[in-house]
Amino acid sequence: MESFELFVKEEHPPPRPSSFRALLRGTLFFIIIFVLFIHFPIDLGTQYLLPGLRYLTGEPGSREKSIREIVNVLEKYQTGLASVTKEELAEVIYEEATRHNQDPKFIVAFIAIESSFKNWSVSERGAKGLMQIMPYVAQSLAQEMGIEWGGDRTLFNPFLNTRMGIYYLSQLLLDFEDLGIALTAYNYGPTYVKSLIEKKQKIPVHFYKRILTVYQDL
């Protein structure tokens, strides 16, 4: 019985004061780190809604580099916009895309497919501007975003059209929680896509694939 008690004492010695102090210091250290993280969050980058994409907004010079790359793409198209307007448009694309957690280059690919960057573009169905927004949709978006609605004057303003288009796409992404479906809803209309989902019918993907092809080239 005595040997058993001795074995237990050897296996479970009482904690030493120095070990307790070390444990206390370690606990206090993690508490301090936790408090600092809560009050001063570290920018670890932004996870975008595109599959497999990680875009670090905190990299030095990333904003200027991205804007310059967008301008270079714009220069390849007959946009009908002045050079200074292209610079400003590139900034709007970058700022609005990052604001809504999207990759600016993906928005560039999106506009390239929608309108080939032709600011005065009008589709057969009546969608207008860079991001090809239907007037009734644009009017609703303008009201929701606090933008003064002026019909074609608003739709053919490249900055307002881009802002509304990116905002609309972000809302569709939140609604459908799937990039391919959201893009199809943008192109065909969300009501039509929801009817396909309810009927369990196949959703067209060609629009999504066209944008991804351009995006991969960028």
ROGUZA-408574 format. One line per 8 residues: number of its first residue (from 1); their letters; for each residue z, y, x of C-alpha. Coordinates in Angstrom, 3 decimals, always signed. Layout:
// residues N
NUM> a> Z Y X; ...;
//
This chain:
// residues 218
1> mesfelfv> +0.000 +0.000 +0.000; +0.876 +2.294 +2.887; -2.436 +1.526 +4.639; -4.342 +2.364 +1.432; -2.572 +5.701 +1.107; -3.341 +6.457 +4.738; -7.037 +5.687 +4.174; -7.178 +8.021 +1.193;
9> keehpppr> -5.559 +10.824 +3.151; -8.020 +10.410 +5.986; -11.030 +10.370 +3.660; -9.875 +13.385 +1.612; -8.013 +15.782 +3.895; -6.730 +19.028 +2.386; -9.141 +21.975 +2.757; -8.590 +24.064 +5.826;
17> pssfrall> -8.081 +27.802 +5.486; -11.102 +28.525 +7.662; -13.366 +26.381 +5.445; -12.096 +28.178 +2.368; -12.848 +31.549 +3.919; -16.355 +30.422 +4.843; -16.933 +29.218 +1.284; -15.654 +32.530 -0.072;
25> rgtlffii> -17.915 +34.515 +2.252; -20.924 +32.428 +1.219; -20.158 +32.935 -2.470; -19.788 +36.676 -2.032; -23.077 +36.784 -0.085; -25.031 +35.145 -2.913; -23.376 +37.406 -5.495; -24.454 +40.475 -3.514;
33> ifvlfihf> -28.012 +39.169 -3.134; -28.184 +38.446 -6.876; -26.962 +41.939 -7.783; -29.437 +43.564 -5.391; -32.311 +41.496 -6.802; -31.437 +42.530 -10.368; -31.221 +46.239 -9.572; -33.961 +46.388 -6.923;
41> pidlgtqy> -36.563 +43.711 -7.823; -38.959 +42.687 -5.077; -42.673 +42.780 -5.826; -43.778 +39.197 -5.258; -47.274 +39.751 -6.608; -48.809 +39.379 -10.014; -49.895 +36.102 -11.579; -52.988 +36.812 -13.613;
49> llpglryl> -54.195 +34.999 -16.669; -57.160 +33.469 -14.895; -56.895 +29.811 -13.836; -55.838 +29.357 -10.235; -55.900 +33.071 -9.416; -53.178 +34.982 -7.621; -53.803 +38.632 -6.964; -51.224 +40.427 -4.797;
57> tgepgsre> -50.975 +44.051 -5.860; -48.394 +44.768 -3.184; -50.721 +44.274 -0.212; -51.234 +47.475 +1.822; -54.529 +49.129 +0.946; -55.329 +46.601 -1.799; -55.893 +49.329 -4.398; -58.317 +51.351 -2.256;
65> ksireivn> -60.139 +48.211 -1.137; -60.564 +46.928 -4.692; -61.812 +50.285 -5.972; -64.347 +50.520 -3.144; -65.596 +46.998 -3.930; -66.000 +47.933 -7.599; -67.957 +51.060 -6.649; -70.241 +48.940 -4.469;
73> vlekyqtg> -70.995 +46.718 -7.463; -71.636 +49.724 -9.699; -74.137 +51.089 -7.191; -76.307 +48.011 -7.743; -76.818 +48.782 -11.436; -78.694 +51.458 -13.341; -75.609 +52.703 -15.124; -76.875 +56.104 -16.187;
81> lasvtkee> -73.685 +57.586 -14.713; -73.277 +60.186 -11.979; -71.878 +59.055 -8.610; -68.597 +60.856 -9.154; -68.270 +59.206 -12.557; -68.760 +55.798 -10.953; -65.855 +56.521 -8.604; -63.655 +57.517 -11.527;
89> laeviyee> -64.794 +54.507 -13.557; -63.900 +52.161 -10.694; -60.406 +53.654 -10.670; -60.073 +53.209 -14.434; -61.199 +49.576 -14.211; -58.659 +48.891 -11.483; -55.752 +50.702 -13.130; -56.323 +49.323 -16.624;
97> atrhnqdp> -56.951 +45.767 -15.403; -53.773 +45.656 -13.336; -51.840 +47.343 -16.147; -52.794 +44.451 -18.454; -52.258 +41.733 -15.851; -55.930 +41.002 -15.199; -58.041 +40.829 -12.063; -60.222 +43.965 -11.726;
105> kfivafia> -63.097 +41.860 -10.398; -63.003 +39.728 -13.516; -63.376 +42.866 -15.626; -66.312 +43.874 -13.433; -67.934 +40.488 -14.113; -67.186 +40.891 -17.810; -68.920 +44.302 -17.996; -71.855 +43.021 -15.953;
113> iessfknw> -72.512 +40.324 -18.556; -71.786 +42.498 -21.584; -73.860 +45.572 -20.758; -75.158 +45.329 -17.164; -73.117 +48.530 -16.702; -75.528 +50.502 -18.890; -73.237 +53.086 -20.425; -75.537 +53.768 -23.393;
121> svsergak> -76.144 +50.120 -24.196; -76.262 +49.074 -27.873; -76.512 +45.426 -28.918; -78.561 +44.065 -31.813; -75.368 +43.745 -33.840; -74.301 +47.317 -33.076; -71.747 +46.827 -30.288; -71.763 +49.857 -28.008;
129> glmqimpy> -70.889 +51.013 -24.528; -69.929 +49.292 -21.307; -67.709 +46.658 -22.892; -69.824 +46.323 -26.047; -67.269 +47.101 -28.728; -68.142 +47.149 -32.404; -67.470 +50.595 -33.945; -65.005 +49.308 -36.584;
137> vaqslaqe> -63.083 +47.419 -33.881; -63.139 +50.439 -31.567; -61.833 +52.715 -34.304; -58.888 +50.393 -34.916; -58.199 +50.116 -31.187; -58.352 +53.888 -30.737; -55.792 +54.385 -33.493; -53.515 +51.727 -32.006;
145> mgiewggd> -53.801 +53.215 -28.495; -53.427 +56.828 -29.550; -57.011 +57.742 -28.609; -58.758 +60.427 -30.633; -61.595 +58.749 -32.498; -64.955 +60.476 -32.346; -67.374 +57.679 -33.174; -70.192 +57.351 -30.652;
153> rtlfnpfl> -68.663 +60.119 -28.575; -65.671 +57.859 -27.959; -67.643 +54.632 -27.573; -70.032 +56.105 -25.025; -67.238 +57.636 -22.988; -67.150 +55.081 -20.142; -63.454 +55.612 -19.437; -62.312 +55.282 -23.051;
161> ntrmgiyy> -64.656 +52.357 -23.709; -63.277 +50.516 -20.679; -59.686 +51.235 -21.625; -60.224 +49.961 -25.165; -62.182 +46.914 -24.036; -59.563 +45.784 -21.507; -56.794 +46.393 -24.016; -58.676 +44.416 -26.684;
169> lsqllldf> -59.253 +41.503 -24.312; -55.576 +41.472 -23.333; -54.591 +41.309 -27.015; -56.956 +38.383 -27.596; -55.481 +36.586 -24.581; -52.004 +37.000 -26.017; -53.227 +35.840 -29.426; -55.159 +32.738 -28.363;
177> edlgialt> -53.315 +31.941 -25.100; -56.537 +30.620 -23.604; -59.009 +32.594 -21.523; -62.127 +30.763 -22.698; -61.223 +31.028 -26.365; -60.219 +34.680 -25.979; -63.581 +35.534 -24.404; -65.408 +33.699 -27.173;
185> aynygpty> -63.357 +35.634 -29.728; -64.322 +38.879 -28.014; -67.975 +37.916 -28.200; -68.113 +36.296 -31.659; -65.110 +37.901 -33.324; -61.571 +36.493 -33.622; -61.925 +35.662 -37.337; -64.925 +33.423 -36.664;
193> vksliekk> -63.198 +31.667 -33.760; -60.044 +31.081 -35.802; -62.162 +29.505 -38.531; -63.653 +27.124 -35.953; -60.192 +26.191 -34.743; -58.949 +25.564 -38.293; -61.975 +23.370 -39.012; -61.518 +21.653 -35.626;
201> qkipvhfy> -65.088 +22.493 -34.708; -66.427 +22.999 -31.198; -65.974 +26.488 -29.762; -68.972 +27.935 -27.828; -68.300 +28.291 -24.110; -71.581 +29.663 -22.748; -70.315 +33.266 -22.728; -67.214 +32.241 -20.804;
209> kriltvyq> -69.274 +30.263 -18.275; -71.661 +33.180 -17.683; -68.770 +35.494 -16.876; -67.149 +32.941 -14.573; -70.415 +32.519 -12.675; -70.640 +36.243 -11.980; -66.931 +36.402 -11.198; -67.224 +33.613 -8.622;
217> dl> -70.106 +35.462 -6.957; -67.891 +38.526 -6.637;
//
